[in-house]
Amino acid sequence: MSDFARLVRAEWVKFRTVRGWVLGTASAALVTVLLGLFVASNSISSCSNGTVDIECPALPLGPDGQPVRDKFYFVHRTLAGDGAITVRVTSMTGLITYPPPDHDKIVPGLVEWAKAGVIAKDGTAEGSRYVALMVTAEHGVRMQHDFVHDTAGKPGAVSAATPRWLRLTRTGDTLTGEESADGATWSRVGTATLTGPVELGLFVTSPSDLTVNGGAGGGSVQARLATATATFDNVASTGTAPGGDWRCDDVGTEPNPDGTVHHPGSAEEAGGVLTVSGNGDIAPLAGETGPWVQLVLIGLVIGLIVVIVVAARTVSGEFRRGLIGVTLLASPRRGRVVAAKAVVLGAVTFVAGTAAAALAIPLGWRVLTGNGFRQPELPLGTLARVAAEAGLLVAGTALIALGLGVLLRRGLAAVGVAVAVVVLPYLLAVIGGLPTSAAEWLLRLTPAAAFAFQQVAPEYAHVLASYTPTSGYYPLPAWGGLAVLAGYAVLALGLASARLRRSDA
């Protein structure tokens, strides 16, 4: 057995024989689970139909199982085989309705991702597959399919002076989207596949107008109902039933309190011109499904503080009692002593953190589901990844505390500094009332960046949402946040090794 292996074994024997360290690590895992369950049990999600509280409906899921919003006004015909639809969009306008106390205030305006165009959809059920070619209020022509896929066409807004032609052609299972400024010269935007009979036609929709108020890592989000209206002419379709009438549907309708269906959209035809209005969106849900992983892992904050105390005491106690000299006799190379302590402490806390997260997430989600939450459960692979990354956060934090314990040689001081650089930035960013920009910088530059592992919903460039830490979105990816944490841990341990080599202890 090598000298370093013997050092690691000695540190492991020391750790498992000190009851306070073992109990402290176990209590950190336990408090992570129990506090998460407590918070989940006191979190309620409810929906209403008028003045009556009802059970929240299940979220519609897209083809890949992700929660989606699929709400728009649809003017369509059935297409069984090959065919095409061509339209000219000559205008797009909108209205924004303010909620109480200004609910009677209606102003003209379009949300940047309001959209209108042509679409082929696998039926009218929410979440069914689709391919759409559209004009948007501020992002030009786009081709989107199956909610998460977005391809940009030419920029520019639609107006009477700058109308835009759109054509969606199906050949076999392949749909090709093309755009034109004059209806004569066409340029391809993109392609996608869609099998079987489809509903082919026109659509209009508009997401809500959002305002993110400052504070608490993003603060509150105010949503205002927005409706878009587009005019289409030169509408022509091939491959559909000859002479078939256009059918109109509000996809994703919601019931009124009396049980009737609310139809916010409309379509009118006059002189070959179709005027269609609608609201909602065709997009993955983002920023509004709730940061539930962050919620059920709230106990991790307290668990980290317990781990910091244990990690700092594993070395500060030796300095306080004068036992560090005995430890150093085992190796003339003092940096190896710090490395051996780091291996043992990192491994133990990684296992404890991973196990705690692997229990807290599914158990907490079952409690939240019973309390009315309807977000889908994490797939097993994602759960395993998130749990392992939680373990890396705990282990990295423990190593920072270990390094500080060697540097400062006083447990209380080491605990205070470790909490200040890992836990406090996270609390300030998520619930501390900081503006979003300041919160995001804290989560880039401090070890708290590692909390990014809690983000399980992707951020979409083509979806307007509240992408803030409060909503469970972080400025760095999980691997980037863990890399920041690792850098601080390496720095702390490196400085600790240098300090120990220079000391006479």
Kinemage of the C-alpha trace (Angstrom):
@kinemage 1
@onewidth
@group {chain A} dominant
@subgroup {mainchain}
@vectorlist {calphas} color= white
{ca met a 1} P 0.000 0.000 0.000
{ca ser a 2} L 1.384 3.446 -0.924
{ca asp a 3} L 2.055 6.150 1.636
{ca phe a 4} L -0.841 8.239 0.316
{ca ala a 5} L -3.253 5.296 0.452
{ca arg a 6} L -2.252 4.753 4.082
{ca leu a 7} L -2.922 8.436 4.788
{ca val a 8} L -6.365 8.180 3.203
{ca arg a 9} L -7.149 5.061 5.235
{ca ala a 10} L -6.012 6.757 8.430
{ca glu a 11} L -8.201 9.784 7.720
{ca trp a 12} L -11.174 7.515 6.994
{ca val a 13} L -10.688 5.624 10.263
{ca lys a 14} L -10.429 8.957 12.065
{ca phe a 15} L -13.606 10.292 10.416
{ca arg a 16} L -15.801 7.261 11.095
{ca thr a 17} L -14.665 6.987 14.714
{ca val a 18} L -15.563 10.583 15.594
{ca arg a 19} L -19.260 10.292 16.354
{ca gly a 20} L -19.962 14.006 15.948
{ca trp a 21} L -18.633 14.072 12.399
{ca val a 22} L -20.637 11.004 11.370
{ca leu a 23} L -23.830 12.219 13.016
{ca gly a 24} L -23.332 15.685 11.587
{ca thr a 25} L -23.013 14.350 8.022
{ca ala a 26} L -26.044 12.105 8.475
{ca ser a 27} L -28.080 14.964 9.949
{ca ala a 28} L -27.176 17.160 6.953
{ca ala a 29} L -28.699 14.556 4.617
{ca leu a 30} L -31.715 14.070 6.887
{ca val a 31} L -32.499 17.770 7.202
{ca thr a 32} L -32.268 18.126 3.415
{ca val a 33} L -34.974 15.514 2.970
{ca leu a 34} L -37.226 16.451 5.898
{ca leu a 35} L -37.194 20.207 5.300
{ca gly a 36} L -37.922 19.636 1.627
{ca leu a 37} L -40.913 17.471 2.519
{ca phe a 38} L -42.103 20.044 5.053
{ca val a 39} L -42.002 22.872 2.516
{ca ala a 40} L -43.667 20.695 -0.126
{ca ser a 41} L -46.473 19.745 2.267
{ca asn a 42} L -47.178 23.424 2.880
{ca ser a 43} L -47.147 24.384 -0.809
{ca ile a 44} L -50.534 24.371 -2.511
{ca ser a 45} L -51.389 24.847 -6.185
{ca ser a 46} L -55.019 25.548 -7.001
{ca cys a 47} L -57.012 26.624 -10.029
{ca ser a 48} L -60.371 28.317 -10.335
{ca asn a 49} L -63.289 28.393 -12.703
{ca gly a 50} L -64.846 31.752 -12.023
{ca thr a 51} L -65.263 31.884 -8.255
{ca val a 52} L -65.125 28.102 -7.814
{ca asp a 53} L -61.863 26.364 -6.910
{ca ile a 54} L -61.205 23.317 -9.071
{ca glu a 55} L -58.456 20.754 -9.410
{ca cys a 56} L -55.731 21.981 -11.729
{ca pro a 57} L -55.838 20.123 -15.048
{ca ala a 58} L -52.835 18.137 -16.220
{ca leu a 59} L -50.463 20.126 -18.408
{ca pro a 60} L -50.571 19.203 -22.092
{ca leu a 61} L -47.402 17.430 -23.170
{ca gly a 62} L -45.579 17.782 -26.457
{ca pro a 63} L -44.195 14.942 -28.600
{ca asp a 64} L -41.071 14.685 -26.431
{ca gly a 65} L -43.011 14.676 -23.165
{ca gln a 66} L -42.294 18.302 -22.250
{ca pro a 67} L -45.086 20.590 -20.912
{ca val a 68} L -46.379 22.857 -23.677
{ca arg a 69} L -48.855 25.614 -24.361
{ca asp a 70} L -50.931 24.803 -27.427
{ca lys a 71} L -53.583 27.500 -27.705
{ca phe a 72} L -54.463 29.313 -30.929
{ca tyr a 73} L -57.238 30.002 -33.410
{ca phe a 74} L -57.191 27.561 -36.310
{ca val a 75} L -58.852 27.828 -39.738
{ca his a 76} L -58.231 24.490 -41.464
{ca arg a 77} L -59.003 21.699 -43.895
{ca thr a 78} L -57.938 18.039 -43.888
{ca leu a 79} L -54.938 17.028 -45.987
{ca ala a 80} L -54.468 13.274 -46.430
{ca gly a 81} L -51.515 13.198 -48.813
{ca asp a 82} L -49.404 15.691 -50.718
{ca gly a 83} L -50.525 19.291 -50.922
{ca ala a 84} L -49.750 22.900 -50.104
{ca ile a 85} L -51.168 26.093 -48.709
{ca thr a 86} L -50.164 29.574 -49.841
{ca val a 87} L -51.203 32.879 -48.245
{ca arg a 88} L -50.219 36.507 -48.164
{ca val a 89} L -50.140 38.141 -44.737
{ca thr a 90} L -50.868 41.841 -45.159
{ca ser a 91} L -51.086 43.044 -41.569
{ca met a 92} L -50.808 42.006 -37.934
{ca thr a 93} L -52.138 44.116 -35.077
{ca gly a 94} L -52.883 43.457 -31.435
{ca leu a 95} L -54.521 44.519 -28.198
{ca ile a 96} L -53.196 44.231 -24.638
{ca thr a 97} L -55.664 44.102 -21.744
{ca tyr a 98} L -54.503 45.189 -18.303
{ca pro a 99} L -55.615 43.136 -15.275
{ca pro a 100} L -57.365 44.653 -12.217
{ca pro a 101} L -57.383 47.354 -11.064
{ca asp a 102} L -56.890 48.546 -14.645
{ca his a 103} L -58.752 45.675 -16.325
{ca asp a 104} L -60.775 48.156 -18.358
{ca lys a 105} L -57.592 49.571 -19.859
{ca ile a 106} L -57.058 48.127 -23.326
{ca val a 107} L -54.170 49.445 -25.384
{ca pro a 108} L -53.008 48.636 -28.914
{ca gly a 109} L -49.806 46.638 -29.165
{ca leu a 110} L -48.212 43.336 -30.094
{ca val a 111} L -46.124 41.027 -27.929
{ca glu a 112} L -42.793 40.333 -29.629
{ca trp a 113} L -43.604 36.644 -30.193
{ca ala a 114} L -47.173 37.163 -31.442
{ca lys a 115} L -47.420 34.960 -34.511
{ca ala a 116} L -49.627 34.313 -37.513
{ca gly a 117} L -49.193 32.064 -40.524
{ca val a 118} L -49.799 28.609 -41.966
{ca ile a 119} L -49.651 25.320 -40.103
{ca ala a 120} L -50.018 21.573 -40.632
{ca lys a 121} L -51.046 19.821 -37.419
{ca asp a 122} L -51.724 16.231 -36.448
{ca gly a 123} L -55.303 16.934 -35.381
{ca thr a 124} L -56.551 19.606 -33.016
{ca ala a 125} L -55.617 17.959 -29.711
{ca glu a 126} L -53.321 19.993 -27.465
{ca gly a 127} L -49.731 18.822 -27.668
{ca ser a 128} L -50.094 17.066 -31.038
{ca arg a 129} L -47.288 17.398 -33.564
{ca tyr a 130} L -47.216 20.300 -36.007
{ca val a 131} L -45.142 22.209 -38.545
{ca ala a 132} L -45.770 25.957 -38.872
{ca leu a 133} L -44.456 28.812 -40.997
{ca met a 134} L -45.237 32.235 -39.569
{ca val a 135} L -44.624 35.935 -39.337
{ca thr a 136} L -43.916 37.335 -35.873
{ca ala a 137} L -44.253 40.804 -34.403
{ca glu a 138} L -40.523 41.420 -33.884
{ca his a 139} L -38.604 38.348 -35.038
{ca gly a 140} L -39.428 38.184 -38.727
{ca val a 141} L -40.402 34.961 -40.447
{ca arg a 142} L -39.895 31.734 -38.483
{ca met a 143} L -40.454 28.064 -39.151
{ca gln a 144} L -41.248 26.110 -36.003
{ca his a 145} L -42.244 22.519 -35.361
{ca asp a 146} L -43.047 20.295 -32.394
{ca phe a 147} L -42.805 23.252 -29.975
{ca val a 148} L -39.042 23.262 -29.333
{ca his a 149} L -37.630 23.641 -32.852
{ca asp a 150} L -37.247 27.110 -34.363
{ca thr a 151} L -35.603 28.249 -37.618
{ca ala a 152} L -35.244 31.907 -38.547
{ca gly a 153} L -36.229 33.293 -41.939
{ca lys a 154} L -35.918 36.880 -43.090
{ca pro a 155} L -36.317 39.683 -40.515
{ca gly a 156} L -38.844 42.485 -40.693
{ca ala a 157} L -42.401 43.202 -39.613
{ca val a 158} L -45.511 42.775 -41.738
{ca ser a 159} L -47.488 45.803 -42.927
{ca ala a 160} L -49.593 46.907 -45.872
{ca ala a 161} L -46.416 48.265 -47.453
{ca thr a 162} L -44.378 45.123 -46.729
{ca pro a 163} L -46.682 42.090 -46.908
{ca arg a 164} L -45.187 38.623 -46.653
{ca trp a 165} L -46.110 35.559 -48.662
{ca leu a 166} L -45.913 32.167 -46.940
{ca arg a 167} L -46.102 28.704 -48.495
{ca leu a 168} L -46.087 25.333 -46.748
{ca thr a 169} L -45.751 22.342 -49.089
{ca arg a 170} L -46.055 18.683 -48.171
{ca thr a 171} L -44.397 15.968 -50.268
{ca gly a 172} L -44.587 12.551 -48.685
{ca asp a 173} L -43.815 13.115 -45.013
{ca thr a 174} L -41.679 16.206 -45.637
{ca leu a 175} L -43.030 19.719 -45.216
{ca thr a 176} L -41.098 22.613 -46.731
{ca gly a 177} L -41.608 26.213 -45.649
{ca glu a 178} L -40.944 29.054 -48.087
{ca glu a 179} L -41.364 32.812 -47.955
{ca ser a 180} L -41.602 35.553 -50.558
{ca ala a 181} L -41.923 39.323 -50.718
{ca asp a 182} L -43.857 39.328 -54.010
{ca gly a 183} L -45.324 35.849 -54.465
{ca ala a 184} L -43.033 35.191 -57.430
{ca thr a 185} L -39.544 34.693 -56.030
{ca trp a 186} L -39.436 32.243 -53.149
{ca ser a 187} L -36.738 31.356 -50.618
{ca arg a 188} L -36.747 28.262 -48.452
{ca val a 189} L -36.876 28.717 -44.662
{ca gly a 190} L -36.643 25.082 -43.582
{ca thr a 191} L -38.074 21.561 -43.635
{ca ala a 192} L -39.629 19.169 -41.130
{ca thr a 193} L -41.471 15.855 -41.189
{ca leu a 194} L -45.030 14.997 -40.236
{ca thr a 195} L -46.702 11.662 -41.009
{ca gly a 196} L -50.313 10.711 -41.637
{ca pro a 197} L -53.341 12.881 -42.369
{ca val a 198} L -53.025 16.428 -41.037
{ca glu a 199} L -55.130 19.521 -40.584
{ca leu a 200} L -53.767 22.235 -42.880
{ca gly a 201} L -54.657 25.897 -42.582
{ca leu a 202} L -54.116 29.319 -41.033
{ca phe a 203} L -53.517 30.247 -37.413
{ca val a 204} L -53.086 33.281 -35.162
{ca thr a 205} L -51.956 33.395 -31.528
{ca ser a 206} L -50.243 35.674 -29.044
{ca pro a 207} L -48.589 34.954 -25.675
{ca ser a 208} L -49.277 37.210 -22.707
{ca asp a 209} L -47.460 40.504 -22.312
{ca leu a 210} L -45.048 39.993 -19.402
{ca thr a 211} L -43.421 42.489 -17.074
{ca val a 212} L -40.805 41.222 -14.600
{ca asn a 213} L -40.701 43.522 -11.594
{ca gly a 214} L -37.330 43.938 -9.860
{ca gly a 215} L -36.378 42.267 -6.614
{ca ala a 216} L -35.984 38.754 -5.217
{ca gly a 217} L -33.815 37.550 -8.055
{ca gly a 218} L -36.389 38.585 -10.598
{ca gly a 219} L -39.303 39.577 -8.420
{ca ser a 220} L -42.932 39.164 -9.410
{ca val a 221} L -44.183 38.648 -12.938
{ca gln a 222} L -47.234 40.507 -14.213
{ca ala a 223} L -48.999 38.924 -17.190
{ca arg a 224} L -51.466 40.831 -19.338
{ca leu a 225} L -53.809 39.188 -21.833
{ca ala a 226} L -52.677 39.903 -25.388
{ca thr a 227} L -54.600 39.201 -28.593
{ca ala a 228} L -53.282 39.300 -32.140
{ca thr a 229} L -55.237 39.850 -35.357
{ca ala a 230} L -53.877 39.104 -38.826
{ca thr a 231} L -55.308 39.591 -42.307
{ca phe a 232} L -54.692 37.003 -45.038
{ca asp a 233} L -55.474 37.190 -48.740
{ca asn a 234} L -54.554 35.165 -51.815
{ca val a 235} L -55.353 32.057 -49.771
{ca ala a 236} L -54.945 28.914 -51.884
{ca ser a 237} L -54.659 25.262 -50.929
{ca thr a 238} L -54.062 22.095 -52.914
{ca gly a 239} L -54.471 18.466 -51.935
{ca thr a 240} L -57.359 19.131 -49.571
{ca ala a 241} L -60.903 17.960 -50.260
{ca pro a 242} L -62.180 19.787 -53.374
{ca gly a 243} L -64.540 22.577 -52.427
{ca gly a 244} L -64.291 21.723 -48.761
{ca asp a 245} L -65.285 24.423 -46.332
{ca trp a 246} L -62.810 25.931 -43.924
{ca arg a 247} L -63.433 24.741 -40.373
{ca cys a 248} L -62.687 26.987 -37.407
{ca asp a 249} L -61.452 25.812 -34.011
{ca asp a 250} L -60.109 27.425 -30.860
{ca val a 251} L -57.390 24.940 -29.966
{ca gly a 252} L -56.801 24.794 -26.215
{ca thr a 253} L -60.110 26.337 -25.185
{ca glu a 254} L -61.002 26.741 -21.526
{ca pro a 255} L -64.462 26.219 -19.999
{ca asn a 256} L -66.529 29.067 -18.572
{ca pro a 257} L -67.896 28.783 -15.006
{ca asp a 258} L -71.234 27.582 -16.431
{ca gly a 259} L -69.570 24.777 -18.355
{ca thr a 260} L -69.753 26.373 -21.779
{ca val a 261} L -66.585 26.759 -23.813
{ca his a 262} L -64.843 30.109 -24.026
{ca his a 263} L -63.827 30.986 -27.591
{ca pro a 264} L -61.431 33.943 -27.550
{ca gly a 265} L -60.568 33.635 -31.237
{ca ser a 266} L -62.520 34.484 -34.355
{ca ala a 267} L -62.360 34.451 -38.147
{ca glu a 268} L -64.212 36.589 -40.679
{ca glu a 269} L -64.120 36.419 -44.478
{ca ala a 270} L -65.020 39.264 -46.822
{ca gly a 271} L -64.070 39.639 -50.454
{ca gly a 272} L -61.476 36.888 -50.329
{ca val a 273} L -59.766 38.387 -47.264
{ca leu a 274} L -59.621 36.393 -44.041
{ca thr a 275} L -59.282 38.288 -40.749
{ca val a 276} L -58.281 35.949 -37.916
{ca ser a 277} L -57.792 36.749 -34.217
{ca gly a 278} L -56.412 34.573 -31.445
{ca asn a 279} L -54.407 34.397 -28.230
{ca gly a 280} L -52.312 31.858 -26.366
{ca asp a 281} L -49.127 30.373 -27.802
{ca ile a 282} L -47.679 27.337 -29.544
{ca ala a 283} L -44.509 26.760 -27.553
{ca pro a 284} L -42.953 24.802 -24.696
{ca leu a 285} L -43.857 26.068 -21.251
{ca ala a 286} L -40.983 28.003 -19.746
{ca gly a 287} L -40.718 30.146 -16.649
{ca glu a 288} L -44.239 29.282 -15.495
{ca thr a 289} L -44.117 25.597 -14.557
{ca gly a 290} L -42.559 26.552 -11.229
{ca pro a 291} L -39.070 25.890 -9.853
{ca trp a 292} L -40.224 22.740 -8.084
{ca val a 293} L -36.791 21.080 -7.900
{ca gln a 294} L -35.540 24.234 -6.209
{ca leu a 295} L -38.529 24.028 -3.872
{ca val a 296} L -38.119 20.428 -2.720
{ca leu a 297} L -34.359 20.901 -2.297
{ca ile a 298} L -34.727 23.997 -0.099
{ca gly a 299} L -33.464 21.859 2.794
{ca leu a 300} L -30.133 21.599 0.993
{ca val a 301} L -29.349 25.140 2.144
{ca ile a 302} L -29.490 24.088 5.811
{ca gly a 303} L -27.810 20.793 5.010
{ca leu a 304} L -24.876 22.681 3.478
{ca ile a 305} L -24.438 24.747 6.637
{ca val a 306} L -24.285 21.540 8.689
{ca val a 307} L -21.731 20.084 6.264
{ca ile a 308} L -19.660 23.262 6.493
{ca val a 309} L -19.579 22.969 10.283
{ca val a 310} L -18.501 19.320 10.102
{ca ala a 311} L -15.848 20.000 7.455
{ca ala a 312} L -14.348 22.944 9.324
{ca arg a 313} L -14.274 21.003 12.611
{ca thr a 314} L -12.458 18.010 11.076
{ca val a 315} L -9.302 20.127 10.974
{ca ser a 316} L -9.870 23.070 13.323
{ca gly a 317} L -10.306 20.653 16.237
{ca glu a 318} L -6.885 19.181 15.565
{ca phe a 319} L -5.307 22.634 15.648
{ca arg a 320} L -7.201 23.602 18.791
{ca arg a 321} L -6.173 20.446 20.665
{ca gly a 322} L -2.637 20.411 19.287
{ca leu a 323} L -3.221 17.059 17.565
{ca ile a 324} L -2.270 18.251 14.099
{ca gly a 325} L 1.363 17.504 14.900
{ca val a 326} L 0.522 13.833 15.362
{ca thr a 327} L -1.232 13.802 12.021
{ca leu a 328} L 1.727 15.447 10.294
{ca leu a 329} L 4.134 12.827 11.672
{ca ala a 330} L 2.452 10.327 9.367
{ca ser a 331} L 3.746 12.163 6.294
{ca pro a 332} L 6.712 14.441 5.790
{ca arg a 333} L 4.921 15.929 2.781
{ca arg a 334} L 2.276 18.050 4.444
{ca gly a 335} L 0.339 18.757 1.257
{ca arg a 336} L -0.538 15.072 1.146
{ca val a 337} L -2.225 15.370 4.534
{ca val a 338} L -4.595 18.002 3.159
{ca ala a 339} L -5.157 15.885 0.039
{ca ala a 340} L -5.968 12.780 2.130
{ca lys a 341} L -8.435 14.719 4.273
{ca ala a 342} L -10.009 16.132 1.088
{ca val a 343} L -10.426 12.667 -0.474
{ca val a 344} L -12.203 11.271 2.579
{ca leu a 345} L -14.337 14.317 3.283
{ca gly a 346} L -15.223 14.806 -0.406
{ca ala a 347} L -16.264 11.161 -0.839
{ca val a 348} L -18.371 11.045 2.333
{ca thr a 349} L -20.181 14.308 1.652
{ca phe a 350} L -20.715 13.435 -2.027
{ca val a 351} L -22.480 10.212 -1.055
{ca ala a 352} L -24.546 11.982 1.612
{ca gly a 353} L -25.568 14.830 -0.733
{ca thr a 354} L -26.420 12.504 -3.624
{ca ala a 355} L -28.513 10.219 -1.428
{ca ala a 356} L -30.366 13.150 0.141
{ca ala a 357} L -31.276 14.679 -3.231
{ca ala a 358} L -32.217 11.287 -4.699
{ca leu a 359} L -34.731 10.874 -1.853
{ca ala a 360} L -35.938 14.469 -1.499
{ca ile a 361} L -36.828 15.046 -5.153
{ca pro a 362} L -39.210 12.107 -5.825
{ca leu a 363} L -40.687 12.142 -2.307
{ca gly a 364} L -41.207 15.894 -2.392
{ca trp a 365} L -42.758 15.723 -5.828
{ca arg a 366} L -45.282 13.116 -4.681
{ca val a 367} L -46.316 15.504 -1.917
{ca leu a 368} L -46.571 18.416 -4.366
{ca thr a 369} L -48.654 16.296 -6.749
{ca gly a 370} L -51.082 15.568 -3.931
{ca asn a 371} L -51.278 19.317 -3.287
{ca gly a 372} L -52.364 20.132 -6.821
{ca phe a 373} L -49.096 20.625 -8.722
{ca arg a 374} L -49.176 19.200 -12.234
{ca gln a 375} L -45.628 19.450 -13.583
{ca pro a 376} L -44.305 16.141 -14.939
{ca glu a 377} L -41.970 14.096 -12.770
{ca leu a 378} L -38.288 14.023 -13.663
{ca pro a 379} L -37.198 11.134 -15.903
{ca leu a 380} L -34.967 8.640 -14.085
{ca gly a 381} L -31.874 9.723 -16.008
{ca thr a 382} L -32.448 13.384 -15.180
{ca leu a 383} L -33.101 12.536 -11.529
{ca ala a 384} L -29.808 10.620 -11.352
{ca arg a 385} L -27.924 13.522 -12.932
{ca val a 386} L -29.466 16.132 -10.638
{ca ala a 387} L -28.840 13.991 -7.542
{ca ala a 388} L -25.189 13.445 -8.501
{ca glu a 389} L -24.715 17.163 -9.158
{ca ala a 390} L -26.263 17.926 -5.769
{ca gly a 391} L -23.661 15.595 -4.278
{ca leu a 392} L -20.905 17.485 -6.106
{ca leu a 393} L -22.223 20.762 -4.684
{ca val a 394} L -22.121 19.352 -1.150
{ca ala a 395} L -18.667 17.846 -1.637
{ca gly a 396} L -17.239 21.013 -3.184
{ca thr a 397} L -18.636 23.106 -0.350
{ca ala a 398} L -17.126 20.731 2.217
{ca leu a 399} L -13.706 21.041 0.569
{ca ile a 400} L -13.904 24.837 0.633
{ca ala a 401} L -14.710 24.668 4.348
{ca leu a 402} L -11.837 22.221 4.890
{ca gly a 403} L -9.379 24.543 3.190
{ca leu a 404} L -10.650 27.505 5.187
{ca gly a 405} L -10.312 25.481 8.383
{ca val a 406} L -6.610 24.935 7.669
{ca leu a 407} L -6.077 28.543 6.624
{ca leu a 408} L -7.916 30.187 9.528
{ca arg a 409} L -7.356 27.425 12.123
{ca arg a 410} L -10.561 28.426 13.879
{ca gly a 411} L -13.729 26.534 13.183
{ca leu a 412} L -16.106 29.415 13.758
{ca ala a 413} L -14.231 31.729 11.412
{ca ala a 414} L -14.019 29.034 8.726
{ca val a 415} L -17.754 28.331 9.018
{ca gly a 416} L -18.607 32.014 8.739
{ca val a 417} L -16.498 32.561 5.618
{ca ala a 418} L -17.747 29.385 3.924
{ca val a 419} L -21.380 30.278 4.569
{ca ala a 420} L -20.715 33.811 3.295
{ca val a 421} L -19.233 32.651 -0.012
{ca val a 422} L -21.496 29.647 -0.768
{ca val a 423} L -24.865 29.917 0.973
{ca leu a 424} L -25.395 33.649 1.375
{ca pro a 425} L -24.983 34.538 -2.343
{ca tyr a 426} L -27.577 31.910 -3.229
{ca leu a 427} L -30.082 33.235 -0.702
{ca leu a 428} L -29.513 36.819 -1.851
{ca ala a 429} L -29.928 35.852 -5.500
{ca val a 430} L -33.071 33.762 -5.090
{ca ile a 431} L -35.006 35.342 -2.209
{ca gly a 432} L -32.947 38.355 -1.138
{ca gly a 433} L -34.618 41.083 -3.185
{ca leu a 434} L -31.723 41.786 -5.562
{ca pro a 435} L -32.334 43.028 -9.110
{ca thr a 436} L -32.076 40.256 -11.689
{ca ser a 437} L -28.750 41.459 -13.107
{ca ala a 438} L -27.090 41.559 -9.676
{ca ala a 439} L -28.531 38.154 -8.760
{ca glu a 440} L -27.201 36.616 -11.956
{ca trp a 441} L -23.705 38.037 -11.399
{ca leu a 442} L -23.644 36.514 -7.916
{ca leu a 443} L -24.560 33.185 -9.471
{ca arg a 444} L -21.735 33.507 -11.982
{ca leu a 445} L -18.867 34.657 -9.792
{ca thr a 446} L -19.334 32.924 -6.430
{ca pro a 447} L -19.345 29.220 -5.487
{ca ala a 448} L -23.147 29.526 -5.334
{ca ala a 449} L -22.993 29.179 -9.129
{ca ala a 450} L -23.103 25.409 -8.506
{ca phe a 451} L -26.779 25.693 -7.511
{ca ala a 452} L -27.426 25.847 -11.278
{ca phe a 453} L -27.798 22.054 -11.166
{ca gln a 454} L -31.376 22.706 -9.981
{ca gln a 455} L -32.433 24.027 -13.393
{ca val a 456} L -34.199 21.176 -15.159
{ca ala a 457} L -36.225 23.196 -17.706
{ca pro a 458} L -34.337 24.621 -20.700
{ca glu a 459} L -34.497 28.265 -21.690
{ca tyr a 460} L -35.878 28.826 -25.187
{ca ala a 461} L -34.894 31.824 -27.289
{ca his a 462} L -38.276 31.752 -29.065
{ca val a 463} L -40.374 31.721 -25.882
{ca leu a 464} L -41.197 34.838 -23.857
{ca ala a 465} L -40.946 33.898 -20.166
{ca ser a 466} L -39.532 34.879 -16.790
{ca tyr a 467} L -36.035 33.405 -16.999
{ca thr a 468} L -34.872 34.397 -13.516
{ca pro a 469} L -33.297 32.584 -10.543
{ca thr a 470} L -36.594 32.847 -8.687
{ca ser a 471} L -38.251 30.868 -11.494
{ca gly a 472} L -35.535 28.212 -11.436
{ca tyr a 473} L -33.325 29.557 -14.253
{ca tyr a 474} L -29.614 30.224 -13.794
{ca pro a 475} L -27.070 32.227 -15.804
{ca leu a 476} L -24.639 29.281 -16.088
{ca pro a 477} L -25.291 25.666 -17.089
{ca ala a 478} L -24.913 23.054 -14.367
{ca trp a 479} L -21.420 22.029 -15.489
{ca gly a 480} L -20.350 25.685 -15.607
{ca gly a 481} L -21.590 26.358 -12.087
{ca leu a 482} L -19.887 23.230 -10.758
{ca ala a 483} L -16.667 24.306 -12.493
{ca val a 484} L -16.800 27.633 -10.626
{ca leu a 485} L -17.280 25.761 -7.346
{ca ala a 486} L -14.411 23.400 -8.193
{ca gly a 487} L -12.147 26.372 -8.872
{ca tyr a 488} L -12.835 27.819 -5.442
{ca ala a 489} L -12.311 24.399 -3.807
{ca val a 490} L -8.958 23.907 -5.547
{ca leu a 491} L -7.909 27.431 -4.554
{ca ala a 492} L -8.883 26.882 -0.906
{ca leu a 493} L -7.095 23.534 -0.703
{ca gly a 494} L -4.026 24.870 -2.504
{ca leu a 495} L -3.723 27.793 -0.115
{ca ala a 496} L -4.303 25.446 2.820
{ca ser a 497} L -1.491 23.151 1.662
{ca ala a 498} L 0.870 26.111 1.247
{ca arg a 499} L -0.037 27.408 4.703
{ca leu a 500} L 0.500 24.011 6.289
{ca arg a 501} L 3.896 23.569 4.617
{ca arg a 502} L 5.049 26.935 5.981
{ca ser a 503} L 3.730 26.378 9.500
{ca asp a 504} L 5.499 24.871 12.492
{ca ala a 505} L 2.433 23.001 13.622
